[in-house]
Amino acid sequence: MLVRIKNILPQIFVLLCALSALPACKVTKTLGQNESLLVRNKFLLSTPVQAAVREKMHEDVAKITAQKPNIRVFGFLPMRMWLYYSATHGKKLTKFKQWIIDKVGEAPVVYDSSLTEKSKLQIENYLFNAGFFYATVNDTVIIKKKRATVIYNLHTGDPWTIGEVELPAGHNTYDSLVRLYHLSPFLHKGARFDVTNLKQERDRIENVLRNKGYFTFNREYVTFDLDSSSATKTVNIKINVNPPSDTSEHQQYRMNEIYVVTDYSVDALSDTIHRDTVTVGEFHFIAQKMKFRKGILMDNIFFRRNQLYRKEDETRTINHLAQLGTFKFTNLDYVKAKNREGNYLDCIISLTPAKKQAWQYTLEVNV
């Protein structure tokens, strides 16, 4: 049996090659005298790098090229192009053929030299952001039988690395927190400089501070001062956490009251006449008719009065309420508390019930 399979493998390979070439042959016959079908983009990297880095760079530059070949099913068969060609070259244009053209098919990609030039600039910009500050990209175009292959030669040179990383020096709480949680997997001395890592560091700092009560903080407040040295090919990085204005500082917020609307509708909060409110501590359950066990809901809400706001508590609450299988939608909103001074947040949890069968099961769970 194995011998038989080995004998037919070459025949299968030849058949697959023929199938992949057939659509291209049909399409190229319809092209103009100076037109060619783009069949492949190839990327050659001049600098030896780790296999994982090389693979990621190859995937990234393939995505950002301005002109890409037609999509190939199983990596070799341009089925969508073939469907498009078949639909556009029939005797009569039917509704079904128009649907193929608009929704399923893909027009043949005709090689465009101007888009190749644009691709080269985009790849050079990508390499610059990846720490290859003097990278250049050249192209070679091979055209055979109206089929074009574009070879991009990436001459990267040596990458620049991170030198010193300076943390915020302020005496406020949020600067102190950034220093306290400074062990970053993205920025450390000796690593290759990469703009992507700067973006990830901004996200990391936002996450740290949002989990320490800084409800209004976002990544836009984090900036970097970069100081490069040509002699050592290093980039020194200073991390800044900027205040929200020239005269204020970021504020920490604590939780206050928690309102849970268990049968949410657009007018759920305003329709107080036909809705009842049941209060248990800081929890206020609002509904026309309470159909859910309050204890179960409270166990799956991770905010408590006077605790610092934490983004991870919000995420856990949404996930756990969703896992109950009781509610179709879960939405959390916050408003500044009006019944007490200071930075306190009231949380409004709007729950849209799923089908009746789902929450009947929840009613049977004991608290």
VENMO-V567466 format. One record per pair of residues at least 24 apart in sequence whose C-alpha atoms are under 10 Angstrom apart, sorted by the first residue. I is the first residue (numbers start at 1). J is the second residue. If there is no record, write none. Layout:
I/J, I/J
This chain:
16/76, 16/77, 17/76, 17/77, 18/77, 19/76, 19/77, 19/78, 19/79, 20/72, 20/73, 20/75, 20/76, 20/77, 20/78, 20/79, 20/82, 21/76, 21/77, 21/78, 22/77, 22/78, 22/82, 23/77, 23/78, 23/79, 23/80, 23/81, 23/82, 23/83, 23/85, 23/86, 23/108, 24/77, 24/78, 24/81, 24/82, 24/85, 24/108, 24/146, 24/147, 25/145, 25/146, 25/147, 26/82, 26/85, 26/86, 27/81, 27/82, 27/85, 27/86, 27/107, 27/108, 27/146, 28/108, 28/110, 28/145, 28/146, 28/147, 29/145, 29/146, 30/85, 31/108, 31/110, 31/146, 32/110, 32/146, 33/146, 34/111, 34/146, 35/110, 35/111, 35/112, 35/143, 35/146, 35/147, 35/148, 36/108, 36/109, 36/110, 36/111, 36/112, 36/143, 36/144, 36/145, 36/146, 36/147, 36/148, 36/149, 37/69, 37/70, 37/108, 37/109, 37/110, 37/111, 37/112, 37/143, 37/144, 37/145, 37/146, 37/147, 37/148, 37/149, 38/67, 38/68, 38/69, 38/70, 38/108, 38/109, 38/110, 38/111, 38/112, 38/143, 38/146, 38/147, 38/148, 38/149, 38/150, 39/68, 39/69, 39/70, 39/71, 39/72, 39/78, 39/108, 39/109, 39/110, 39/111, 39/143, 39/146, 39/147, 39/148, 39/149, 39/150, 40/68, 40/69, 40/70, 40/142, 40/147, 40/148, 40/149, 40/150, 40/151, 41/65, 41/67, 41/68, 41/69, 41/116, 41/141, 41/148, 41/149, 41/150, 41/151, 41/152, 42/139, 42/140, 42/149, 42/150, 42/151, 42/152, 42/153, 43/137, 43/139, 43/150, 43/151, 43/152, 43/153, 43/154, 44/137, 44/138, 44/139, 44/151, 44/152, 44/153, 44/154, 44/155, 45/137, 45/152, 45/153, 45/154, 45/155, 45/156, 46/153, 46/154, 46/155, 46/156, 46/157, 47/154, 47/155, 47/156, 47/157, 47/158, 47/159, 48/156, 48/157, 48/158, 57/123, 57/126, 57/127, 57/130, 60/123, 60/126, 61/119, 61/120, 61/122, 61/123, 61/124, 61/126, 61/127, 61/152, 62/119, 62/123, 63/123, 64/118, 64/119, 64/120, 64/122, 64/123, 64/126, 65/115, 65/116, 65/117, 65/118, 65/119, 65/120, 65/121, 65/122, 65/123, 66/112, 66/114, 66/115, 66/116, 66/117, 66/118, 66/119, 66/120, 66/121, 66/122, 66/123, 67/109, 67/110, 67/111, 67/112, 67/113, 67/114, 67/115, 67/116, 67/118, 67/119, 68/109, 68/110, 68/111, 68/115, 68/116, 68/119, 68/150, 69/108, 69/109, 69/110, 69/111, 69/148, 69/149, 70/106, 70/107, 70/108, 70/109, 70/110, 71/106, 71/108, 71/109, 78/105, 78/106, 78/108, 79/104, 79/105, 79/106, 80/104, 80/105, 80/106, 80/107, 80/108, 81/105, 81/106, 81/107, 81/108, 81/109, 82/106, 82/107, 82/108, 83/107, 84/108, 110/146, 110/147, 110/148, 111/141, 111/143, 111/146, 111/147, 111/148, 111/149, 111/150, 112/148, 113/141, 113/150, 116/140, 116/141, 116/150, 116/151, 116/152, 119/152, 120/152, 120/153, 120/154, 123/152, 123/154, 124/154, 124/155, 124/156, 126/194, 126/195, 127/154, 127/155, 127/156, 127/159, 127/194, 128/156, 128/159, 128/160, 128/193, 128/194, 128/195, 129/193, 129/194, 129/195, 129/196, 129/197, 130/159, 130/160, 130/192, 130/193, 130/194, 130/195, 130/196, 130/197, 131/156, 131/157, 131/158, 131/159, 131/160, 131/161, 131/162, 131/191, 131/192, 131/193, 131/194, 131/195, 131/233, 131/234, 131/235, 132/156, 132/157, 132/158, 132/159, 132/160, 132/161, 132/192, 132/193, 132/194, 133/157, 133/158, 133/159, 133/160, 133/193, 133/233, 134/158, 134/159, 134/160, 135/159, 158/192, 158/233, 159/191, 159/192, 159/193, 159/194, 159/233, 159/234, 160/190, 160/191, 160/192, 160/193, 160/194, 160/228, 160/229, 160/230, 160/232, 160/233, 160/234, 160/235, 161/188, 161/189, 161/190, 161/191, 161/192, 161/193, 161/194, 161/228, 161/232, 161/233, 161/234, 161/235, 161/236, 162/187, 162/188, 162/189, 162/190, 162/191, 162/192, 162/193, 162/194, 162/226, 162/228, 162/233, 162/234, 162/235, 162/236, 162/237, 163/187, 163/188, 163/189, 163/190, 163/191, 163/192, 163/193, 163/227, 163/228, 163/229, 163/232, 163/233, 163/234, 163/235, 163/236, 163/237, 164/188, 164/189, 164/190, 164/227, 164/234, 164/235, 164/236, 164/237, 164/238, 165/189, 165/226, 165/235, 165/236, 165/237, 165/238, 165/239, 166/224, 166/225, 166/236, 166/237, 166/238, 166/239, 166/240, 167/237, 167/238, 167/239, 167/240, 167/241, 168/238, 168/239, 168/240, 168/241, 168/242, 169/239, 169/240, 169/241, 170/240, 170/241, 172/249, 172/250, 173/209, 173/212, 173/249, 173/250, 173/251, 173/252, 174/205, 174/208, 174/209, 174/212, 174/213, 174/214, 174/241, 174/243, 174/249, 174/250, 174/251, 174/252, 175/209, 175/240, 175/241, 175/242, 177/205, 177/208, 177/209, 177/212, 178/204, 178/205, 178/206, 178/208, 178/209, 178/239, 178/240, 178/241, 181/205, 181/208, 181/209, 182/208, 187/237, 188/237, 189/234, 189/235, 189/236, 189/237, 190/234, 190/235, 191/234, 192/234, 192/235, 193/233, 193/234, 193/235, 193/236, 193/237, 198/222, 198/223, 198/224, 198/237, 198/239, 199/223, 201/239, 202/239, 202/241, 205/241, 206/241, 207/310, 207/311, 207/312, 208/310, 208/311, 208/312, 209/250, 209/252, 209/310, 209/311, 210/252, 210/253, 210/308, 210/309, 210/310, 210/311, 210/312, 211/308, 211/309, 211/310, 211/311, 211/312, 211/313, 211/314, 212/252, 212/253, 212/254, 212/308, 212/309, 212/310, 212/311, 212/312, 213/250, 213/251, 213/252, 213/253, 213/254, 213/255, 213/307, 213/308, 213/309, 213/310, 213/311, 213/343, 214/250, 214/251, 214/252, 214/253, 214/254, 214/308, 214/309, 214/310, 214/311, 215/250, 215/251, 215/252, 215/253, 215/254, 215/308, 215/309, 215/310, 215/311, 215/334, 215/343, 215/345, 216/244, 216/250, 216/251, 216/252, 216/253, 217/243, 217/244, 217/250, 217/251, 217/252, 220/244, 221/250, 251/342, 251/343, 252/308, 252/309, 252/342, 252/343, 252/344, 253/306, 253/307, 253/308, 253/309, 253/310, 253/336, 253/342, 253/343, 253/344, 253/345, 254/303, 254/304, 254/305, 254/306, 254/307, 254/308, 254/309, 254/310, 254/336, 254/337, 254/342, 254/343, 254/344, 254/345, 254/346, 255/282, 255/303, 255/304, 255/305, 255/306, 255/307, 255/308, 255/309, 255/310, 255/334, 255/336, 255/337, 255/343, 255/344, 255/345, 255/346, 255/347, 256/282, 256/283, 256/303, 256/304, 256/305, 256/306, 256/307, 256/308, 256/309, 256/335, 256/336, 256/337, 256/338, 256/339, 256/340, 256/343, 256/344, 256/345, 256/346, 256/347, 257/281, 257/282, 257/283, 257/284, 257/303, 257/304, 257/305, 257/306, 257/337, 257/339, 257/344, 257/345, 257/346, 257/347, 257/348, 258/282, 258/283, 258/284, 258/285, 258/301, 258/303, 258/304, 258/305, 258/334, 258/345, 258/346, 258/347, 258/348, 258/349, 259/283, 259/284, 259/285, 259/286, 259/332, 259/333, 259/334, 259/346, 259/347, 259/348, 259/349, 259/350, 260/284, 260/285, 260/286, 260/287, 260/294, 260/297, 260/298, 260/301, 260/332, 260/347, 260/348, 260/349, 260/350, 260/351, 261/285, 261/286, 261/287, 261/288, 261/290, 261/330, 261/331, 261/348, 261/349, 261/350, 261/351, 261/352, 262/286, 262/287, 262/288, 262/289, 262/290, 262/291, 262/292, 262/294, 262/297, 262/327, 262/330, 262/349, 262/350, 262/351, 262/352, 262/353, 263/287, 263/288, 263/289, 263/290, 263/291, 263/292, 263/327, 263/350, 263/351, 263/352, 263/353, 263/354, 264/288, 264/329, 264/330, 264/331, 264/349, 264/350, 264/351, 264/352, 264/353, 265/350, 265/351, 265/352, 266/350, 268/350, 269/348, 269/350, 281/305, 282/306, 282/346, 283/347, 284/348, 285/349, 286/350, 291/353, 291/359, 291/360, 291/362, 291/363, 292/326, 292/353, 292/359, 292/360, 292/362, 292/363, 292/364, 293/362, 293/363, 293/364, 293/365, 293/366, 293/367, 294/367, 295/366, 295/367, 296/321, 296/324, 296/362, 296/363, 296/365, 296/366, 296/367, 297/321, 297/324, 297/367, 299/367, 300/324, 301/349, 303/347, 305/344, 305/345, 305/346, 306/344, 306/345, 307/344, 308/343, 308/344, 308/345, 309/344, 309/345, 314/347, 317/349, 318/349, 321/351, 322/351, 324/358, 324/359, 324/361, 324/362, 325/353, 325/354, 325/355, 325/358, 325/359, 325/361, 325/362, 326/351, 326/352, 326/353, 326/354, 326/355, 326/356, 326/357, 326/358, 326/359, 326/360, 326/361, 326/362, 326/363, 327/351, 327/352, 327/353, 327/354, 327/355, 327/356, 327/358, 327/359, 328/352, 328/353, 328/354, 328/355, 328/358, 329/353, 329/354
